[in-house]
Amino acid sequence: MNATANRTSQLRQDRSRPPGGLRQVCQVLRTMQNRLEPTAVGQVWRQLSEFEITNNSLQFAAAFTVGFIPFLMLLSVALGPGLTRAVVTQSGFSSQASDDLAMLFTHARTAPATLTVLALALAVLGGSAVAHMIQTWYAKTFRLQVRGWKAIARRAQWLAGVFGFLALQAVIGRRIQPHSGDVAAAGAQFVLSLAFWWWSLHALLSGQIPWRRLFPAGLATAACYTGLGAFISYVMSSSIVANEATYGPIGIVITLLSAETGLAVVVQLGAAIGAAIGGRKDGHRPARSRTPVGQGRTS
C-alpha cells in the first residue's frame, strides 16, 4: 500500500513539472534574469515595475489633459490662435494635425469671462497636479524626500520654467527653422530639451543631488522626449487627421491622451535610466525606499 501511495505521489510530481524542453527554457530565463538584475538594465526594469509605470502614466494623462487644454484655451484668448498653434506644432505634430488640434482651443467669438476664469482655475489645478506627480516620481527614483513649503515652491518654479520652455520652443520654430533649416532647428530643440529636463530634475528635487549626477537622467529624458516627438510627427499626426475626419473632436482628444501617456513614460523612463547610470558611476546601487515619498505635507 505504501508503494502504491509512493507511485501516486511520484506521478503527481511528474505531472506538475513542465516538460523537459519547457523546463530548460524556464531555467534559461531565470539565468538571464539573475544576470540582468545587477546591471543598469535590471535596475531600470525593477524601478519601473515598482513604480507601476502604467497606472502612473494613465493618471498623468488625465491630469495633463485637465491642465493642458485650458492652458491652450487661455493662450488663444490672451495672445491669439497663432501662438497656440506654434506651441502645438513644436510638440511634434504635423501642420494638418496642428490645425485640427488648434481648433479645439480657438473660436471666432470672444470667450465669456466666466469661461476664462474656469479655464484659469483648471489650468492651475491641472498644472499643480502634473508638477506634483513628476516631483513624486523623481523623489522615488532617487530615494529622496521633498516636503513642505519647499516642495510647493519648487513646483511653482518648475511650472514657470514650463512656460519658458514652451515659449523658447515656439521661438525656435519661428526664427531658427525658417532661416537655418530643419536640422539646425532639431539640434536646437534637443539642446533646449536637455537643458529643460536637466534643470527640472534639479529644481523638483530641491537641489539635493549635484548637477553632475543628474546629467545622465536629463540626457536620457531628452533623448526619449526627442524620440516621442518623432513618433508623434510620423505616426500620431496622421492618426489625429484620420480620427478628426471620422469621429470629430473626440477622436483628436483620444489621440492626444495617447501622446500624453507617452510623455509620462518618457519622464519615468528617463529618470530611471539616469538614476541607474548615476548610481553605478558613484559606485553604489540605489537602496530600496523605506519611507513612502510624496506623503505628508506635499500639497
N, C-alpha and C positions, 0 to 999 in steps of 0.2 A: 504493500500500500504506500509506503514511503517512497519507493522507487517510482510509482505512478505519479505521486504528487511532485516529485523532483522533475520528472519528464514534462509534466504540465507546466511547471514554473519555467523550465528552460524554453519551452515552446512560446510562452508568453513573452519572455525576454527577447527571443529571436524575432518575434513579430513586431515588438516595439522598436527594434533597431532598424535604422534605414538600410536599404540595400548597400552592397559593397561600394558601388560606384558613387552613390549619393553620399555615403559616409566619407569617402575620400574628398569629395567636393566640399563638404562641410568642414573638414579638417583643414583644407587649403584656405578656406575663407577665414577661419579662426586664426590661422597663422598670419595671414595678411593683415587682419585687424590688429593682432598683437604687435606686429611690426610697425603699423601706421600710427598707433596710439602715441608713442613718444615723439613723433615727428610734428612739424608745423601743420601739416595737412590734418593729422589726427586731432590736434588741439583745436583747430578751427572747426572741424566737424563736431567735436564734443561740445564746444561752446554754443554753436548754432542749435544743437539738439537740446541743450539745457535751457536755452532761452526761448524755445518754442517759436521759431522764426516765422512759421506760417500764421499762427494766431496773431503775433505781433504785427505782421505785415498787413493783415486784414484790418486790424484796429487802426493802424496808421493811415490806411487808405480812407477809412471813414472819417477820421479826424481831419485829414488833409483836405478832403472834399468840403467839409463844413467851413474850413478857413480859407481855402484857395479860391473857390468860386466867388464868395462875397468879396474877397480881396480884388479880384479882377473886375468885378462889378464896380467897386469903388474907384479903381483906376480909370475905368471907362467914363464914369460920371465926372471925375475931377480933372482928368488930363486928356480925355478924348479916346476914341477907339484905336488910334494909331499906336499908342504905347502898349495897350493891351495886346494887340496883335503882335507887336515886336517881342513882348515877353513870351508869348505862346510859341512864336517861331523859333526863338533861341532855345526853347526846351527840346527841340529836335523835330518838331512836326513840319511837314511839307507846307508849301504855300496854300494849296487847296484845303488841307486839313486844318491849317491855322484859320482860314476864313470860316470854315464850318464851326470850329471851336469858338472863335471870337463872337459868332452870332449868339452864343448863349449869354454873353455878358453885355452886349451892346443893344441899344434901341434908339430909334429916331427921336422919341419923345423924352422930355426931361423926367427923371425919376422923382417920385414924391419924396418929401423929406422923411416920412416915416420909414420908407423902404431903405433910404440911405442910412438911417440910424440903425435899422435892423441888420443891414449888411455889415456895418462897422462893428456891431456887437458880436456877430457871428465870426467875423474875421479875427477879432481879438481873442475870442474863446477858442476858435479852431487853431490859431497860431500858437496860443499858450499850450494847448494840449499836445500839438506836434513837438514843440520845444521840450516839453516835459518828457515825452516818450523818448526822444533821441538822447536827452541827458541821462535818463534812466538806463538806456541801452549801453551808453558809453561807460557809465559808472559800474554796471555789472560786468562789462567786458574787461575793464581794467581793475576790478576788485576794489573800488573806491566808494566813498560816501560823500554826497554833496547835499547838504540840507540847509533848512532855514532861509533867512532872507538873502544869504549869499547865492543860494541856488536860484531864487526868483530873479535876483538882479542879473545873474549870468544868462538866464533865459531871455530876459528883456534885451540884453546886449546882443544876444545871438539873433533875435528877430530883427533888430536894427541892421545887423550885418546881412541878413537875408535880403532886405530891401536894397542895400548897396550892391549885393551880388547880382540881383536881377537887373538893376539899372546898368551895371557895367556890361552884362551880357547884351542888353539892348544897344549899348554904345558900340560894342564890337560888331554887332550885326549891321548897324547903320553906317559906321565910319570905316572900319578896317576891311570888312568883306567886300564892299563895292570897289575899293581902291586897290587892295592888295591881293584879293583872290580868296578862294575857299581854303587853301592850305594854310595861309597865314592866319586866317580867322579861326580855323580849327586849332592851330597851335596856341593862339591867344586864349581861346576858350579853355583849353586843357590847363594852361598855366593858371588862369583865373580859378578854375575848379580846384586845382591842387592847393592854391593859397586859401581858398574859402574853407575847404574841408579840413585842412591842417589847422587853420585858426579856429574852426568850430570845435574840434576836439579840445584844444587848449582852453577855449572860453567856457564851454559847458562843463568841463572838469575843474573849473576854478583854478587853473594853473598848477594843479597838484603833480603833474607829470611834466618833465622837461620837454622842450620843443623837439630836441633830437630824437627822443624815444617815440614821439608822436608822428614823426615824419613817415614811417612805413604805413601807418594807418591812413594818413592823409593821402599818400600816393596811391595806395590800394583803392581807397574810396573814389579818388579822381579817375582812376583807370576804369573802375566798374561803372562810374557815372557816365564816362565817355562811351563805353560800350552800350549802356542803356540808351543814350542819345542816338547812337547809330541804329539800334533796334527800333526805336520809335520812328526814326526817319524812314527806314526802309520797309518796316512791317506794319507798325501801328497806324501810320499816316493813311495808308491805303484802307486799313480797317475802319478808320473814322469816316472816310469818304463813303465807303460802301454801307456802313451802318446808318449813316445820316440819310442816305438815299432810301434805305429800306425801312428803318424804324423811326427816323426823325431824331429830335434832340436826345431822347432816352438812349438811343444807340451810341451817341457821342459820349454820354456820361458813363456807359458801361465800359467803353474803351479807355476812357480817362481813368476809371478806377483800376484797370489793369496796369496802366502806366504808373500810377501812384503805388500800387503794390510792389511793382518792380523797383521803385525808388526806395521803399522800405528795405527790400532785400539788399540793395546796393549799400545802404548805410550800415546795416548789421554785418554784412559780409566784409566790407572794407575794414571796419573796426576789429572784427575777429582776426582777420589776416594780419593786420598791423600789430595787434596785441601778441599774437603768436610769434611773429618775427622779432618784435622788440624784446619779448621775454627771453628768446633764445640768444639774442645778441648780448643781453645783460647777464647771461649765464645762469638763469633760473627759469623754472616753469611757473606760470601763474598758479597760485593756490586757489583752491575752491572757496567760493564765498561762503561765509558762515552767517552773516547778518544780511537779511533782505535789504536791498538798496532801493531807494525811492519811497520808503515808508517813513512816517513821521511827518515833520513839518516841511513838506515839499510843495505844497500848493501855493 
